[in-house]
């Protein structure tokens, strides 16, 4: 089992299931957490030596999308804000107890634990671990602002909220800009908007695209990423992994292309080896983008990524 500098004994993983898709229009991502738990994720973590807390998936029926007109072109802003703040409070409780939350999504707006939910989570995590750094594995940068977004989908904006860049959206005033540009690094980018490229350059944010993965190999890329955000290997690490970073030959339900099976798993294994992991997100496992066999494969890969980050080894 992985050792950890920041997680108290007995080492406890808290699964936060968030079947939510309000930050973007594609159907299916809200079913991902349910499928992963049904696939036996809880017992898989127990077998790795973790004590596991899972009290059921968080339901958002009481948070209505009715009477939620766009703000500019931002879609469902009040719904997304309320859901992510709700998740932030849950994740914050686990953080205060020294537990390791595993947030299963759902769209990357969920990533807001400080990736929509990510703002929620990250907000809480950086209060619990103010020096935490983020390894963001994704095909997309998710750093659009209210000014740069063309789609209005908030799941493409969580990092900008955490950094405090762009025009402020009053509905998200609860999200404090606690993340510093030098404390986040991207791996696997391949579909980045022109406005996002500008934002990355202007804020000097380190990013390793698929070009760098091809050029250097995943081992060197992970090492360079850690050298940038955590040079002394002494800061807490939040690993936020969007499954659409993977090639569809690996995870057919992702609807995208990218990292190989081993590249994706190596990232998780390498972060686990640091002993510094304090939070894990597995986002956008989408059971509705493919046939039943492909769905099963994608869900299995999602569970496998979690296990790799939590201490499963090949030998």
N, C-alpha and C positions, 0 to 999 in steps of 0.2 A: 504494500500500500504506500502511496505517496506520503512523504513527510511534509510538514508545513510549519513555517516559522510563525504565521499569524493566526492559524486556526487552533482553537483551544481543544484540549482533550476532554472527553472522548471525541475524536474527529467526527463532526456531524455535517452531512450534506443536506441541505433543505431544498427540495424541488419546488419551484414556483411555476406552476403550469398556467400559462396565459393564452388561452385560445381566443386571440383577438386579431382582427384584420382591418380595423378602422382607419389605419394610417395609409392604406392604399386600396385599390379597387379589385385586385385579383381575389377570387374565391379560393378557398382551400387551405390557406396558411393557418386559419384558425383551428383546423383539425389536427395539425401536426403534433402539438403537445399531448393530445388525447391518444393518438396512435403510438407515440413513444412510450407512454406509461403502460398502455395495454400490451406493448411488446415486451414488458418485463424489466424496464429500466430500474425500478426500485430494487428488485432482487439482484440485479446485476451489480449494483453499487454495494449492496450488503455483502455479496460474495467477494468484493475487493477489500472488505474490512471496514467500510464506512457505516456509521449509524445514519439512518436516513429518516428524514421527516418529510411526509407528504400527506397533506390534509385535504386533498382533492383540488381540482382545478378552480381557479378564481373565476367567478361568474360576474358578468357585467350587465345583467338584465336591468338592474336598477339604474344604470347609467344610460339614458336614452339619447339616441341620435336625432330625435324629433326636435323641431325648433332650433336647429343648429345650422343656420345659413353660413355660407362661406365668408371668410374674412379676406377680402381681396379675392385671390384664387385659392386660398387655403381651404382644403376640404375637411369637414367634420372637426373643426378646431377645438370646440368645447368638449366633445366626446373624447377625443384623443387626450386632451389635457386631463380630464377627470380620471380616465382609465389609468394613465401613466402615473398620476399622482397616487392613486390607490395602490398600484403595484409598488411604488416607491416606499410607501409606508410599511408594506409587508416585508419587502427586502430589507428595509432598515432595521426591522425587529430582529431578523436573523443576523445581520451584521453586528448589532450591539451585543449579541450573545456569542460572538466569535465563531459562528457557523459559516459554512461555505454555501451561498445560495447558487443554485443552478436554475436559471430562468429559461424556460422552454417557450418559444413563440412560434407562431404568431409573427406579425411583421416587425421589422427592425425599429419601428417607432417604439417598440417595447424596450429596445436597448437602452432607452433613456434611464436605466438605472443610473443612470446618470446622465444604442442603436436604438419611434414614439416611446416604448417602455424603457428604452435605454436612458433617456433623459431622466426618467423617474428613478431608475436604479442608480445611475451614475451619480445623481445628485446626492443620494443617501450614502453611496459608497465613499464619495470623496469627503463626506463629513466624518465617516468612520475611519477612513484611511486617506487623509489629506495629501499624502505623498504618492498615492497610487498612480500607476501608469496603465495605459490601455494598449493591448494588442488587438487591432481590429482587422479581422479576416473577412474579406468581402469582395465581390465583383464591383461594388459601387462604393463611392466615398461617403454617401449620406451626409454631405456637408453643405447642401444647398441652404440658402437663407430665404426668408420671405421675399427678398428682392430678386434673387437669382432663379428661383424655381420656375420651371415652365409648366409643370403638371399640377402643382398645388398639393401633391401627396406628401403628407408630413413625415411619412416613413423615410423620405429622402433628406430629412433635415436635422436629425437628432444631434449630430456632432456640433452643428452651428449653435444650437441652444446651449450646449455645455460649455462652448468656448465663449459665448456671449457676443457673437459677431452678427452683423446684419441688423435690420430694423426690428425693434422689440415688438413682440406680440403679447398684449396684456394678459391673454388667457394662460400664458405660460410664464407669468411673472414669478411663480413659485420655484422655477428652475434657476438656480444661481449659477453663474459662470465660474465653476470651480475647477475646470480642466484647463491646463496650460498647453499651448501648442507643442511644446517640447516633450510632453508626457503622453502623446499618442503617436502610434505608428501603424501604418496600413500594410497589409500583405495580401497580394492577389488581385489588385485592382485591374480591371480591363474594360469597364464601361463607365467612363467619367464624363460628366457634362462639361462643356466649355467653361461655364461659370464656376464650377467646382475646381477645375484645373487652376483657374485664376486665384481662387480662395486658398488653395493649397500653397501656391507659390507665394502669395502675399503674406501668409502667416508662417511661412517656412516650416510647413508640416512634412515630416518624413513619410514617404510612401514608396513601397516596393510593388511595382506592377508585375503582371505576368511576364513582361519583358525581362525584368531583373531575375525572376524565378527561372526563366529559361537560360539566362546568361550565367548566373552564378550557382544555381542549384538551391534547393530549398534549405539545406543545412546552413549554407553560408548566409542566405537571406535572413533566416531566423536569428543567427548570431549577430548580424549587423543591426537587425531591428532591436534586439535586446541591448546591444551596445549603445544605441541611441537613446532609448527611454529609460534604461536601467543599467548604466555602465558598471556600477559596483555590485550589481545583483543583490541589492538589499532593500528594494522597494516592493510593496505589494503589487500584484499583477491582476488586472481584470482582463480576461480573454473573452472577446465577443466575436462569435463565429457565425457568419451567415452562410447557410448551406449552399446558397447559389454561387459561392466561391468555387465549388466543386464542378468538375466536368459532368455533363449529363450521362456519360457512360458510367460514372460512379454513382451519381444520385439522379436518376432519370426525372424525378418530380421537381427538380429545381428550376427547369426552364431556362438554363443558361449553360455556359461552358467554362472550363477553367482548370483548377488544380486536380491532380490525380489523387487516387485513393491514398497512396502512401504519402504524398506531399501534405495533404490535409491532416492525416494522422500524425505525421512527424511534428507538425506545428504543436499539436496538443501534447504529444509526448515530451517535446523539448521544454514547453512551459511547465509541465508537471515536474520535470527533473530539477527545475530551479528551486522547488519547495516554497515558492512565493505566491502561488495562486490563491486569490481570495474571493473571486467571483467568476462565474462562467455563464455565458449566454450561448444557446444554440437556437438560431433564428431561421424563420422562413422555410421550415420543413413543410412542403406543400403536397398533401396527398391527392390533390385534385388535378394535377397537371399530367397524369399518366395513367396507364392501365394498372390493374390490381397488383400484378407481379412487380411492376416498377415502383409502385407505392411502397410495397413491402421492402424492396431494396433500399429505397431512400430512407425510410424510417429506421431500418437496420443500421445504415451508415450513420444516421444521427445519433443513435444509441452508442455506436462504436466510438464516435468522436468523444462523447461524454466519458466513456470508460477510459479512453486513452489519456484524457486530461486529468482523470481522477486516479490514475496509477496503474492501469493495465499495461503490461509489457509483453513483448513477443516471446521472451524467454523467462 
